[in-house]
Amino acid sequence: MVKSERVRKKYDRWSRFYDAFDLGGVNDQKKLAVDVLDLKPDALVLDVGTGTGAILPYLASKLGTGGKAVGVDFSEAMVARANARIQKLGLEKKATAEVQDCTALTHPDNHFDAALATFAFTSFPEPEKAIFEVARVLKPGARFSVLDTGKPPAGKQRFRYRYLKAVMWQAGFTDISLDVPALLRKAGLRTIKLHRFSGSLAYLCLCEKI
Ligand SMILES: C[S@@+](CC[C@H](N)C(=O)[O-])C[C@H]1O[C@@H](n2cnc3c(N)ncnc32)[C@H](O)[C@@H]1O
């Protein structure tokens, strides 16, 4: 089975207990990833690798009439849960989730006003291809906020990093050694700010399409 099919099936299986174990929970880091986008009320916002869409209600809360949050994920089971969440909260006008492979989005060029990706690219089978594809669908000037786990600066948390790297790869092919900020730059996205959260291996990279 090719890697992307294995990963997709894994998330189909995990979707049942993803929220129960709070794997997709909305913490302060994820809220910050939304806040730094500084969204206009009528913005069209993409959530890359939305999972069960846990962040969509918070994203929707930042939007007014005419604005919409669009979560995309290639796992049908994850997307079904995201849409069930949207319906339960009566947010259909402000949010939706679509089954999409982020390496081949069906949206046109220069379509979204902003985008977000939380703990997505390090678990993607073809992260570089997906980042170029997200850059394609963003409007020039659009902000893209990426929250993920990665290699700490030299000398810091090396033991935790090596342990987590091995565990996450074993658990499901998540590669936290991936230099996502470098790939964002390669795709032509300008880094506005790279913020490392102290005490954790997470970072937030805010960039914009030029
Ligand atoms: C670790 S989960 C993160 C979910 C959510 N963003 C969060 O913060 O909890 C990664 C998600 O990316 C999705 N994914 C992986 N590769 C993808 C691809 N090529 N296209 C779309 N979604 C993908 C998986 O199905 C999974 O739901």
The ligand as an SDF file (V2000), in Angstrom:
LIG
                    3D

 27 29  0  0  0  0  0  0  0  0999 V2000
   -2.4060   15.0430   13.2640 C   0  0  0  0  0  0  0  0  0  0  0  0
   -3.9250   15.3320   12.4280 S   0  0  0  0  0  0  0  0  0  0  0  0
   -4.2190   17.0440   12.8110 C   0  0  0  0  0  0  0  0  0  0  0  0
   -5.6840   17.3860   12.8340 C   0  0  0  0  0  0  0  0  0  0  0  0
   -6.0110   18.7930   13.3400 C   0  0  0  0  0  0  0  0  0  0  0  0
   -5.4840   19.8080   12.4700 N   0  0  0  0  0  0  0  0  0  0  0  0
   -5.5290   18.9860   14.7500 C   0  0  0  0  0  0  0  0  0  0  0  0
   -4.8660   19.9890   15.0430 O   0  0  0  0  0  0  0  0  0  0  0  0
   -5.8540   18.1640   15.6100 O   0  0  0  0  0  0  0  0  0  0  0  0
   -3.4340   15.4000   10.7100 C   0  0  0  0  0  0  0  0  0  0  0  0
   -4.6050   15.3700    9.7450 C   0  0  0  0  0  0  0  0  0  0  0  0
   -4.0900   15.5880    8.4240 O   0  0  0  0  0  0  0  0  0  0  0  0
   -4.8180   14.7710    7.5220 C   0  0  0  0  0  0  0  0  0  0  0  0
   -4.0200   14.5830    6.3030 N   0  0  0  0  0  0  0  0  0  0  0  0
   -2.8460   13.9200    6.1580 C   0  0  0  0  0  0  0  0  0  0  0  0
   -2.4230   13.9980    4.8770 N   0  0  0  0  0  0  0  0  0  0  0  0
   -3.3460   14.7270    4.2050 C   0  0  0  0  0  0  0  0  0  0  0  0
   -3.4710   15.1610    2.8520 C   0  0  0  0  0  0  0  0  0  0  0  0
   -2.5690   14.8560    1.9290 N   0  0  0  0  0  0  0  0  0  0  0  0
   -4.5550   15.8900    2.5100 N   0  0  0  0  0  0  0  0  0  0  0  0
   -5.5020   16.1990    3.4420 C   0  0  0  0  0  0  0  0  0  0  0  0
   -5.4420   15.8250    4.7290 N   0  0  0  0  0  0  0  0  0  0  0  0
   -4.3740   15.1010    5.1080 C   0  0  0  0  0  0  0  0  0  0  0  0
   -5.1020   13.4900    8.3030 C   0  0  0  0  0  0  0  0  0  0  0  0
   -6.1800   12.7700    7.7700 O   0  0  0  0  0  0  0  0  0  0  0  0
   -5.3600   14.0450    9.7000 C   0  0  0  0  0  0  0  0  0  0  0  0
   -6.7280   14.2670    9.9400 O   0  0  0  0  0  0  0  0  0  0  0  0
  1  2  1  0
  2  3  1  0
  2 10  1  0
  3  4  1  0
  4  5  1  0
  5  6  1  0
  5  7  1  0
  7  8  2  0
  7  9  1  0
 10 11  1  0
 11 12  1  0
 11 26  1  0
 12 13  1  0
 13 14  1  0
 13 24  1  0
 14 15  1  0
 14 23  1  0
 15 16  2  0
 16 17  1  0
 17 18  1  0
 17 23  2  0
 18 19  1  0
 18 20  2  0
 20 21  1  0
 21 22  2  0
 22 23  1  0
 24 25  1  0
 24 26  1  0
 26 27  1  0
M  CHG  2   2   1   9  -1
M  END
$$$$
